[in-house]
Amino acid sequence: MDFKDTLNEYITLLDCTAKVLAKSAGLSAATISRYRSGERIPDSEQLTALVNGIVILAEQRGIVNLSAESVKSTLLPLCSATQNIKFEKLRYNFVTLLTALPVSVSELSRSINYDASHISRIRNGQRQPADPQKFAADISKFIVRRYTNETELSIVAELIDCSSKDIADESVYYEKLTEWLTSGVNAAKDYPFAFLQKLDSFDLNEYIRAIHFDELKVPSVPFQLPTSKSYFGLNQMMDNECEYCDGRGRVFNPSMICLQIRHEVNKQAKQTEAAAIRVEAAPVVIDYIHHNKLDVKWENETGKTLVLREAKVGGNDVVVRPEFS
């Protein structure tokens, strides 16, 4: 007797519905329905909740011979270690098959009448099929019917450790794949050794001829690449770079330059004993300082007298130094 039959006997004995049992166990009615149909088997946590639900209903109905120990000892062997070990083997090989072949999970779920989310949980080990053997058989039927070209057959053949010719017949294909899913071990392939074997037989000259590299006109060495030359027109010969922007065409605006000046003034004020600090900058910058009365502000901050002078310097350049009388 399997798990679903035993559970249905308990429900008959308790004279209750699946909905009542689900409420007592703290599980959903859909979950209990899947247990009864054999679509699912509970994990350890769900089994404990189910056992507690059965015992609670038994106490309410005055059934004294149903204890938590007896119910659990009856149900546990039907979903315990031997099945879990078999399922782990099935799950591992199932995931390997989905990785090796371009299997559409949605198409597979429709074919074997499973929810796609349930298939995903089986792959992750969160759920297991009620009948692993039937689950493996359904997967094999789908693969045999759907993946039949030479490349796909060679992939499956490598997984189940046989040749493509061995699974050319659909019935043999089905039997070998089902057996591998439930109990087979992945063929361990020594990839470095296989690569070295192919490397031994590799002929560079043959490869060069195959890609027609020998037909290319390659210049003989030594050869010299042509050097580039720069030509200047009359306008370029008559012009010089701008002394303010160094030929870049852009300079900082006065407000940004004043931030730099303020930083340098504060720095010099801390380092020198001179009573004054001299600032040399472009005329437009000096005008900006006077217009915004920044010199007065900086003198108050530093306690030093500022001596501002216009100088012919680059647009971004300033000179800040102590002024000794």
C-alpha beads as a LAMMPS data file, in Angstrom:
LAMMPS data file: protein, C-alpha beads

325 atoms
324 bonds

1 atom types
1 bond types

-500.0 500.0 xlo xhi
-500.0 500.0 ylo yhi
-500.0 500.0 zlo zhi

Masses

1 110.0

Atoms # bond

1 1 1 0.000 0.000 0.000
2 1 1 1.352 3.408 -0.912
3 1 1 1.060 6.795 0.772
4 1 1 -2.085 8.036 -1.000
5 1 1 -4.052 4.860 -0.212
6 1 1 -3.062 4.987 3.449
7 1 1 -4.023 8.653 3.705
8 1 1 -7.400 7.978 2.112
9 1 1 -7.996 5.210 4.680
10 1 1 -7.314 7.652 7.508
11 1 1 -9.763 10.149 5.985
12 1 1 -12.409 7.423 5.727
13 1 1 -11.749 6.352 9.324
14 1 1 -12.047 9.942 10.568
15 1 1 -15.179 10.447 8.464
16 1 1 -14.003 13.881 7.349
17 1 1 -13.377 15.746 4.133
18 1 1 -10.036 16.791 2.726
19 1 1 -10.939 20.390 3.525
20 1 1 -11.517 19.581 7.213
21 1 1 -8.228 17.678 7.414
22 1 1 -6.394 20.518 5.695
23 1 1 -7.735 23.032 8.237
24 1 1 -6.783 20.774 11.131
25 1 1 -3.271 20.219 9.768
26 1 1 -2.662 23.841 8.770
27 1 1 -2.188 22.892 5.129
28 1 1 -4.061 23.981 2.021
29 1 1 -6.939 21.920 0.662
30 1 1 -5.115 21.725 -2.695
31 1 1 -2.077 20.165 -0.980
32 1 1 -4.212 17.491 0.707
33 1 1 -5.915 16.827 -2.635
34 1 1 -2.511 16.251 -4.288
35 1 1 -1.512 13.864 -1.485
36 1 1 -4.740 11.884 -1.977
37 1 1 -4.281 11.662 -5.743
38 1 1 -0.640 10.599 -5.427
39 1 1 0.641 13.680 -7.228
40 1 1 2.794 14.655 -4.267
41 1 1 4.403 13.197 -1.139
42 1 1 4.913 15.447 1.906
43 1 1 8.326 16.426 3.166
44 1 1 9.247 16.033 6.844
45 1 1 7.686 19.342 7.941
46 1 1 4.467 18.741 6.040
47 1 1 4.290 15.147 7.300
48 1 1 4.493 16.347 10.911
49 1 1 1.670 18.849 10.275
50 1 1 -0.422 16.146 8.600
51 1 1 0.100 13.697 11.482
52 1 1 -0.890 16.365 14.024
53 1 1 -4.012 17.147 12.001
54 1 1 -5.065 13.480 11.917
55 1 1 -4.486 13.082 15.680
56 1 1 -6.482 16.249 16.494
57 1 1 -9.462 15.016 14.442
58 1 1 -9.189 11.568 16.049
59 1 1 -9.371 13.112 19.543
60 1 1 -12.383 15.214 18.529
61 1 1 -14.163 12.103 17.278
62 1 1 -13.224 9.944 20.251
63 1 1 -10.936 7.581 18.309
64 1 1 -8.411 6.549 20.970
65 1 1 -6.140 4.200 19.029
66 1 1 -4.672 6.914 16.795
67 1 1 -1.634 8.492 18.467
68 1 1 0.957 10.719 16.854
69 1 1 3.559 7.935 17.151
70 1 1 1.397 5.290 15.498
71 1 1 0.258 7.539 12.643
72 1 1 3.779 8.763 11.943
73 1 1 5.229 5.246 12.075
74 1 1 2.637 4.197 9.489
75 1 1 3.099 7.115 7.081
76 1 1 6.838 7.738 7.386
77 1 1 8.055 4.539 5.657
78 1 1 5.866 5.398 2.670
79 1 1 7.757 8.641 2.022
80 1 1 11.119 8.071 3.693
81 1 1 14.771 7.337 3.007
82 1 1 14.634 4.705 0.273
83 1 1 12.333 6.822 -1.877
84 1 1 14.271 9.992 -1.117
85 1 1 17.533 8.402 -2.227
86 1 1 15.891 7.279 -5.438
87 1 1 14.401 10.715 -5.935
88 1 1 17.757 12.440 -5.393
89 1 1 19.275 10.291 -8.142
90 1 1 16.312 11.073 -10.388
91 1 1 16.454 14.787 -9.607
92 1 1 20.187 15.026 -10.300
93 1 1 19.922 13.243 -13.639
94 1 1 16.793 15.211 -14.555
95 1 1 18.601 18.519 -13.984
96 1 1 21.588 17.234 -15.974
97 1 1 19.304 16.320 -18.874
98 1 1 17.619 19.747 -18.855
99 1 1 21.043 21.395 -18.881
100 1 1 22.409 19.288 -21.736
101 1 1 19.360 19.571 -24.004
102 1 1 17.441 22.764 -24.925
103 1 1 14.330 21.518 -23.108
104 1 1 11.415 23.927 -22.729
105 1 1 10.087 23.447 -19.182
106 1 1 6.677 24.830 -20.135
107 1 1 6.390 22.393 -23.051
108 1 1 7.577 19.518 -20.854
109 1 1 5.086 20.372 -18.090
110 1 1 2.202 20.396 -20.570
111 1 1 3.295 17.096 -22.029
112 1 1 3.512 15.219 -18.715
113 1 1 0.545 17.084 -17.149
114 1 1 2.501 18.891 -14.426
115 1 1 2.481 22.533 -13.405
116 1 1 5.617 24.356 -14.560
117 1 1 6.067 25.660 -10.993
118 1 1 5.935 22.087 -9.677
119 1 1 8.600 21.031 -12.188
120 1 1 10.743 23.917 -10.961
121 1 1 10.341 22.808 -7.344
122 1 1 11.297 19.248 -8.262
123 1 1 14.460 20.574 -9.945
124 1 1 15.316 22.534 -6.789
125 1 1 14.609 19.599 -4.473
126 1 1 11.694 21.368 -2.766
127 1 1 9.147 18.825 -4.010
128 1 1 9.223 15.261 -5.206
129 1 1 6.858 13.305 -7.468
130 1 1 4.581 10.780 -5.814
131 1 1 5.697 8.094 -8.255
132 1 1 9.325 8.708 -9.311
133 1 1 9.266 5.783 -11.748
134 1 1 6.241 7.161 -13.584
135 1 1 7.730 10.647 -13.559
136 1 1 10.933 9.338 -15.171
137 1 1 8.928 7.355 -17.732
138 1 1 6.871 10.424 -18.694
139 1 1 10.024 12.508 -19.126
140 1 1 11.576 9.793 -21.300
141 1 1 8.492 9.637 -23.510
142 1 1 8.674 13.399 -24.047
143 1 1 12.424 13.359 -24.814
144 1 1 12.160 10.376 -27.189
145 1 1 9.323 12.020 -29.094
146 1 1 10.787 15.539 -29.163
147 1 1 14.593 15.194 -29.466
148 1 1 15.510 12.935 -32.345
149 1 1 18.042 14.659 -34.604
150 1 1 21.644 13.518 -34.827
151 1 1 23.070 16.213 -32.550
152 1 1 20.449 15.661 -29.832
153 1 1 20.895 11.892 -29.977
154 1 1 24.649 12.258 -29.582
155 1 1 24.142 14.454 -26.496
156 1 1 21.809 11.938 -24.878
157 1 1 24.093 9.057 -25.854
158 1 1 27.031 10.742 -24.135
159 1 1 24.950 11.275 -20.999
160 1 1 23.812 7.652 -20.722
161 1 1 27.213 6.303 -21.842
162 1 1 26.360 4.630 -25.127
163 1 1 26.613 5.388 -28.841
164 1 1 24.059 7.184 -30.978
165 1 1 23.464 3.994 -32.937
166 1 1 22.458 2.180 -29.734
167 1 1 19.483 4.499 -29.252
168 1 1 18.455 4.826 -32.894
169 1 1 15.442 2.635 -32.129
170 1 1 12.782 4.554 -30.167
171 1 1 11.953 1.694 -27.794
172 1 1 15.616 1.201 -26.890
173 1 1 16.019 4.978 -26.613
174 1 1 13.103 5.095 -24.166
175 1 1 14.262 2.135 -22.050
176 1 1 17.860 3.295 -21.719
177 1 1 16.899 6.886 -20.890
178 1 1 14.347 5.789 -18.259
179 1 1 16.857 3.458 -16.655
180 1 1 19.505 6.190 -16.609
181 1 1 17.126 8.760 -15.092
182 1 1 16.201 6.510 -12.170
183 1 1 19.484 4.763 -11.447
184 1 1 22.156 5.758 -13.945
185 1 1 25.412 7.535 -13.235
186 1 1 26.662 10.293 -15.488
187 1 1 29.493 9.147 -17.680
188 1 1 32.667 10.752 -16.395
189 1 1 34.533 12.094 -19.373
190 1 1 38.177 13.059 -19.130
191 1 1 37.989 16.297 -21.110
192 1 1 41.700 17.241 -20.828
193 1 1 42.715 13.811 -22.109
194 1 1 40.202 14.002 -24.963
195 1 1 41.549 17.435 -25.901
196 1 1 45.147 16.194 -25.903
197 1 1 44.171 13.241 -28.080
198 1 1 42.658 15.569 -30.661
199 1 1 45.648 17.874 -30.380
200 1 1 47.980 15.010 -31.330
201 1 1 46.115 14.518 -34.592
202 1 1 45.872 18.237 -35.413
203 1 1 47.683 19.222 -38.619
204 1 1 48.422 22.950 -38.810
205 1 1 49.277 22.837 -42.519
206 1 1 45.972 21.148 -43.288
207 1 1 44.132 23.782 -41.266
208 1 1 45.923 26.601 -43.121
209 1 1 44.879 25.093 -46.451
210 1 1 41.309 24.621 -45.221
211 1 1 40.891 28.316 -44.414
212 1 1 42.844 29.324 -47.581
213 1 1 45.378 31.201 -45.492
214 1 1 48.135 29.978 -47.816
215 1 1 46.518 31.923 -50.652
216 1 1 46.893 35.290 -48.943
217 1 1 49.511 37.682 -50.288
218 1 1 51.690 38.290 -47.252
219 1 1 54.549 40.803 -47.769
220 1 1 58.020 39.438 -47.200
221 1 1 60.006 40.748 -44.272
222 1 1 61.611 43.087 -43.540
223 1 1 59.028 45.585 -44.634
224 1 1 58.333 49.127 -43.469
225 1 1 54.942 50.644 -42.887
226 1 1 54.486 54.079 -44.472
227 1 1 54.994 56.895 -42.011
228 1 1 52.301 59.508 -41.596
229 1 1 53.000 63.118 -42.540
230 1 1 51.447 66.305 -41.207
231 1 1 50.865 69.271 -43.455
232 1 1 50.266 72.861 -42.292
233 1 1 48.486 75.472 -44.330
234 1 1 49.380 79.155 -44.536
235 1 1 46.970 80.112 -41.761
236 1 1 48.495 77.606 -39.347
237 1 1 51.981 78.885 -40.146
238 1 1 50.927 82.470 -39.378
239 1 1 49.113 81.704 -36.091
240 1 1 50.339 81.055 -32.551
241 1 1 48.580 79.259 -29.732
242 1 1 46.498 81.435 -27.406
243 1 1 48.607 82.454 -24.412
244 1 1 45.556 82.333 -22.141
245 1 1 43.974 79.023 -23.054
246 1 1 47.030 77.237 -24.536
247 1 1 45.201 76.629 -27.786
248 1 1 42.327 74.784 -26.113
249 1 1 39.803 77.522 -26.861
250 1 1 38.306 77.441 -23.301
251 1 1 39.329 78.772 -19.877
252 1 1 37.759 78.670 -16.410
253 1 1 35.246 81.402 -15.664
254 1 1 36.293 84.064 -13.112
255 1 1 34.184 82.612 -10.305
256 1 1 35.992 79.254 -10.549
257 1 1 39.398 80.976 -10.635
258 1 1 38.428 82.991 -7.538
259 1 1 37.773 79.782 -5.637
260 1 1 41.333 78.749 -6.431
261 1 1 42.669 82.178 -5.377
262 1 1 40.797 82.049 -2.054
263 1 1 42.257 78.616 -1.313
264 1 1 45.796 79.858 -2.053
265 1 1 45.301 83.062 -0.045
266 1 1 44.181 81.092 3.030
267 1 1 47.118 78.731 2.581
268 1 1 49.659 81.559 2.310
269 1 1 48.104 83.386 5.277
270 1 1 48.795 80.392 7.506
271 1 1 52.364 79.931 6.261
272 1 1 53.728 83.484 6.148
273 1 1 54.347 86.215 8.693
274 1 1 54.055 88.929 6.057
275 1 1 51.295 91.458 6.617
276 1 1 50.170 91.392 2.982
277 1 1 49.578 88.847 0.256
278 1 1 50.031 89.697 -3.421
279 1 1 47.606 88.282 -5.970
280 1 1 48.374 88.439 -9.688
281 1 1 45.694 87.359 -12.162
282 1 1 44.217 88.175 -15.539
283 1 1 42.450 91.551 -15.767
284 1 1 39.016 89.986 -16.058
285 1 1 39.611 88.085 -12.810
286 1 1 40.810 91.202 -10.939
287 1 1 37.705 93.077 -12.111
288 1 1 35.507 90.211 -10.869
289 1 1 37.155 90.370 -7.428
290 1 1 36.619 94.144 -7.133
291 1 1 33.069 93.990 -8.418
292 1 1 32.029 91.324 -5.895
293 1 1 34.168 92.780 -3.069
294 1 1 35.882 89.452 -2.593
295 1 1 39.119 91.136 -1.559
296 1 1 37.393 92.660 1.484
297 1 1 35.925 89.287 2.400
298 1 1 39.258 87.502 2.116
299 1 1 41.036 90.160 4.167
300 1 1 38.487 89.662 6.958
301 1 1 38.968 85.885 6.794
302 1 1 42.762 85.929 6.881
303 1 1 43.636 89.153 8.681
304 1 1 46.035 89.973 5.848
305 1 1 46.055 92.874 3.403
306 1 1 45.520 91.853 -0.214
307 1 1 47.494 93.508 -2.993
308 1 1 45.750 92.881 -6.313
309 1 1 47.682 93.296 -9.552
310 1 1 46.716 92.692 -13.158
311 1 1 49.211 90.453 -14.907
312 1 1 49.580 88.976 -18.360
313 1 1 49.187 85.337 -17.389
314 1 1 47.202 82.419 -18.792
315 1 1 43.473 82.617 -18.273
316 1 1 43.563 79.861 -15.659
317 1 1 46.854 80.972 -14.094
318 1 1 47.178 82.985 -10.887
319 1 1 50.123 84.001 -8.723
320 1 1 49.623 84.214 -4.965
321 1 1 52.629 85.039 -2.788
322 1 1 53.568 86.969 0.368
323 1 1 54.138 90.712 -0.067
324 1 1 56.956 92.064 2.067
325 1 1 57.269 95.839 2.307

Bonds

1 1 1 2
2 1 2 3
3 1 3 4
4 1 4 5
5 1 5 6
6 1 6 7
7 1 7 8
8 1 8 9
9 1 9 10
10 1 10 11
11 1 11 12
12 1 12 13
13 1 13 14
14 1 14 15
15 1 15 16
16 1 16 17
17 1 17 18
18 1 18 19
19 1 19 20
20 1 20 21
21 1 21 22
22 1 22 23
23 1 23 24
24 1 24 25
25 1 25 26
26 1 26 27
27 1 27 28
28 1 28 29
29 1 29 30
30 1 30 31
31 1 31 32
32 1 32 33
33 1 33 34
34 1 34 35
35 1 35 36
36 1 36 37
37 1 37 38
38 1 38 39
39 1 39 40
40 1 40 41
41 1 41 42
42 1 42 43
43 1 43 44
44 1 44 45
45 1 45 46
46 1 46 47
47 1 47 48
48 1 48 49
49 1 49 50
50 1 50 51
51 1 51 52
52 1 52 53
53 1 53 54
54 1 54 55
55 1 55 56
56 1 56 57
57 1 57 58
58 1 58 59
59 1 59 60
60 1 60 61
61 1 61 62
62 1 62 63
63 1 63 64
64 1 64 65
65 1 65 66
66 1 66 67
67 1 67 68
68 1 68 69
69 1 69 70
70 1 70 71
71 1 71 72
72 1 72 73
73 1 73 74
74 1 74 75
75 1 75 76
76 1 76 77
77 1 77 78
78 1 78 79
79 1 79 80
80 1 80 81
81 1 81 82
82 1 82 83
83 1 83 84
84 1 84 85
85 1 85 86
86 1 86 87
87 1 87 88
88 1 88 89
89 1 89 90
90 1 90 91
91 1 91 92
92 1 92 93
93 1 93 94
94 1 94 95
95 1 95 96
96 1 96 97
97 1 97 98
98 1 98 99
99 1 99 100
100 1 100 101
101 1 101 102
102 1 102 103
103 1 103 104
104 1 104 105
105 1 105 106
106 1 106 107
107 1 107 108
108 1 108 109
109 1 109 110
110 1 110 111
111 1 111 112
112 1 112 113
113 1 113 114
114 1 114 115
115 1 115 116
116 1 116 117
117 1 117 118
118 1 118 119
119 1 119 120
120 1 120 121
121 1 121 122
122 1 122 123
123 1 123 124
124 1 124 125
125 1 125 126
126 1 126 127
127 1 127 128
128 1 128 129
129 1 129 130
130 1 130 131
131 1 131 132
132 1 132 133
133 1 133 134
134 1 134 135
135 1 135 136
136 1 136 137
137 1 137 138
138 1 138 139
139 1 139 140
140 1 140 141
141 1 141 142
142 1 142 143
143 1 143 144
144 1 144 145
145 1 145 146
146 1 146 147
147 1 147 148
148 1 148 149
149 1 149 150
150 1 150 151
151 1 151 152
152 1 152 153
153 1 153 154
154 1 154 155
155 1 155 156
156 1 156 157
157 1 157 158
158 1 158 159
159 1 159 160
160 1 160 161
161 1 161 162
162 1 162 163
163 1 163 164
164 1 164 165
165 1 165 166
166 1 166 167
167 1 167 168
168 1 168 169
169 1 169 170
170 1 170 171
171 1 171 172
172 1 172 173
173 1 173 174
174 1 174 175
175 1 175 176
176 1 176 177
177 1 177 178
178 1 178 179
179 1 179 180
180 1 180 181
181 1 181 182
182 1 182 183
183 1 183 184
184 1 184 185
185 1 185 186
186 1 186 187
187 1 187 188
188 1 188 189
189 1 189 190
190 1 190 191
191 1 191 192
192 1 192 193
193 1 193 194
194 1 194 195
195 1 195 196
196 1 196 197
197 1 197 198
198 1 198 199
199 1 199 200
200 1 200 201
201 1 201 202
202 1 202 203
203 1 203 204
204 1 204 205
205 1 205 206
206 1 206 207
207 1 207 208
208 1 208 209
209 1 209 210
210 1 210 211
211 1 211 212
212 1 212 213
213 1 213 214
214 1 214 215
215 1 215 216
216 1 216 217
217 1 217 218
218 1 218 219
219 1 219 220
220 1 220 221
221 1 221 222
222 1 222 223
223 1 223 224
224 1 224 225
225 1 225 226
226 1 226 227
227 1 227 228
228 1 228 229
229 1 229 230
230 1 230 231
231 1 231 232
232 1 232 233
233 1 233 234
234 1 234 235
235 1 235 236
236 1 236 237
237 1 237 238
238 1 238 239
239 1 239 240
240 1 240 241
241 1 241 242
242 1 242 243
243 1 243 244
244 1 244 245
245 1 245 246
246 1 246 247
247 1 247 248
248 1 248 249
249 1 249 250
250 1 250 251
251 1 251 252
252 1 252 253
253 1 253 254
254 1 254 255
255 1 255 256
256 1 256 257
257 1 257 258
258 1 258 259
259 1 259 260
260 1 260 261
261 1 261 262
262 1 262 263
263 1 263 264
264 1 264 265
265 1 265 266
266 1 266 267
267 1 267 268
268 1 268 269
269 1 269 270
270 1 270 271
271 1 271 272
272 1 272 273
273 1 273 274
274 1 274 275
275 1 275 276
276 1 276 277
277 1 277 278
278 1 278 279
279 1 279 280
280 1 280 281
281 1 281 282
282 1 282 283
283 1 283 284
284 1 284 285
285 1 285 286
286 1 286 287
287 1 287 288
288 1 288 289
289 1 289 290
290 1 290 291
291 1 291 292
292 1 292 293
293 1 293 294
294 1 294 295
295 1 295 296
296 1 296 297
297 1 297 298
298 1 298 299
299 1 299 300
300 1 300 301
301 1 301 302
302 1 302 303
303 1 303 304
304 1 304 305
305 1 305 306
306 1 306 307
307 1 307 308
308 1 308 309
309 1 309 310
310 1 310 311
311 1 311 312
312 1 312 313
313 1 313 314
314 1 314 315
315 1 315 316
316 1 316 317
317 1 317 318
318 1 318 319
319 1 319 320
320 1 320 321
321 1 321 322
322 1 322 323
323 1 323 324
324 1 324 325
